[in-house]
Amino acid sequence: MRRLLLLLVLCAPMASAQDPHPLPQGALGLLQVASLTRGELIWMQGRVGEGIYTTVDKEGRHCSIRMPVAVGKVVRSGVGVEASDGLTIIVMTAALNDALLKGERVAHDAFRFAFGTGESAADGVIVNGIAADEGFVLNARRRWISWLLDNKPGPGCQ
């Protein structure tokens, strides 16, 4: 028992010293959505969900904020709802990072997004979960009343 306790005491500082949210090289932030709910209604097909946006503040602390996301396109479709895979976006510029942290609604055409890492001038890089022919909104509010209340969550930092 003493050996186990000694081992825990020695390993605890190493566990807390690790980076809690590793960011890709050169990135200012990372938006990850584990899963989305997919829905179809006549002419619209889309996915909605909530992810976590993680960035590093000026003091070097990792900050996370919950972020609602909507992805979709206009297409002839049926009616239905089902679970879907998530998405990942790497944030590369301060302008996009600041907009997300302020809780601003970010549409796909408001910033420059690249698919893959080939485009160096992109504000964000879509790693997976969004097709080139789909539009999306980050910080999409779940209920219309939330736009009137101006309720924007702030980031939690550690």
N, C-alpha and C positions, 0 to 999 in steps of 0.2 A: 504494500500500500504506500509506503514511504517513497519507494522508487517511482511509482506512478505519479505521485504528487510532485516529486522533484522534476520529473520529465515534463509535466504540465507547466510548472513554473518556468522552466527553461524555454519551452516552445511558445508560450504565450506572447512574449515581446516580438518574436518573428512573425506571428500571425497578424498582429496589429500593425506591423510596419509595412506589410504588403499593400500595394495599390488596390483600393477597394473596387475601382472601376477603371480598368486599363483602357486608354484611348488609342486609336490607331496613330501612327507616326504623322505629325503635321496637322492633326485634327484638333478643333476647338471643342467639339462635343460629339455625342453619339445618341441617336434616338433609336430605341429598340422597342418593338411591339411583339410580345410573345405570340399572341393569337388575335385573330379578327373574326367578327361575325359577318358572314356573307349573306347578302339578300338580293332578290330579284323582284322587280315589279314592272311588268309590261315592257316599258322602253328604257328602264334604268337597271343597271347592274352595279353593285358596289359592296364595299366592306367597311366596317367601322370597328373601332376598338380603342383601347387606351394603352399607352406605352409610357416609358420612362426616358426623359431626356437628361443626360448626364454631361456636365462640363466641369471645368476647373476655374475657380474664382481667382482674384488677384493675390490672395493670400496662399494659394496653392491647395485650398480645400476642394474636395470633390462635392459638387452640388447637383442634386437631382430634383426634377419637377415632373409631376404627372402630366401627360399630354394626350388629349383626345385626338384621334386621327380618323379621317374619312377618305376613302379611295374609291374611284369608280369611273364609269363611262356610260354614255348613252348608246344603247344597243338593243336590238330586238331580243326580248328575253321572255321568260315565263314568270311564275310567282313561286317564291320559296325562300327559306332561311336555313343556313347551315354554318358550321364552324369552318374556319379557314386558317392557313398558315399566317404568320406575322410578317413584319418588315423591318428593315434596318436602313437608316440613313446616317452617313457621316457628315457632320457639319464642318466646313472648311474655312468660312469667313466670319469675321467679327460682326458684320451686318446681320447675317442670318442668326448667329448665336444670340445677339442682343434682342432681335425680334422675338425669338422663341422664349427667352427668359422674361421678357416684358409681357408675355401672354398674348402677343399680337396674333391675329389670324393670318397664317401664311399659306397662300394658294400656290399651286405648282408653277404658275406663270409669273409670279412676283419676284422670283429669284431664279438663278441659273442652276439647274440640276443636271448632273451627268449620270449615265448608267455605266458603272465600272470606274476604274481609276485612270482612264486615258486622258481625260480633259482636265487640264491644270487650272483653268480660269473659273471653274464651277464653285458656286457657293455651298453646294451640298452634293454628295455622291450617294446615289441609290445603290445599295449593295444587293438587296433582294426584296421581293414582296410587291413591287410595283412595275407594271409593264409600261413600255414606252408610249402606248396609245391611251393610257389612263391618266386622268387628272387626280389631284389629291389636295387636301387641306390639312395643315398641321394646326394644332390648337383649335380644332373644330369643336364648338360647344355642343353638348349633347341635347340641350333643350333650348328652344327659342327664347324663353324667358331669361336665360342666363346672359343673353346679349344686353338686355335692358338693365340687369342688376350690376353689370360690370364687375363680376366676381372673378378675379384673376388670382390663382394660387401663386405663392412665391416659392422659390427654391429652398430646399433644406440642405444645409452644407455640413460636412464632417471633415 
